[in-house]
Amino acid sequence: MVDPIGNKAGAVADRRIAPVAPVAAVETVKPAANQVAPVQSSAAVLSGEMAARPPVDSERVAKIRKAIEDGRFPIYPTTIADRLLALKLEWSPNDPA
């Protein structure tokens, strides 16, 4: 047979209210006197430097532009179509689809 949840029929729990003593007032928190300067890591410095520059490699853009003007830049329609479809369908180039 399964016992019911809660008090058992024969057990009586002590239900008296426990007395509580008064508590002293809590002292307010004071700011720390020795403020520690934030640590500058190399990653923080590098990210700051990268944020200051535009995200475009202007030298690479100039090389590609020159190759297009000279007719030396290879154009593969299938690669362009694949990348346009991947962009449209939000596929990652590394997905094992």
URFENPE-V314705 format. One record per helix or strand of 2 or more residues. SS is the DSSP state (hx for helix, st for strand). FROM is the first residue (numbers start at 1). LEN is the number of residues. Records with the same first field share a line. If there is no record, write none. Layout:
SS = FROM-LEN  FROM-LEN
This chain:
hx = 42-11  58-13  77-12
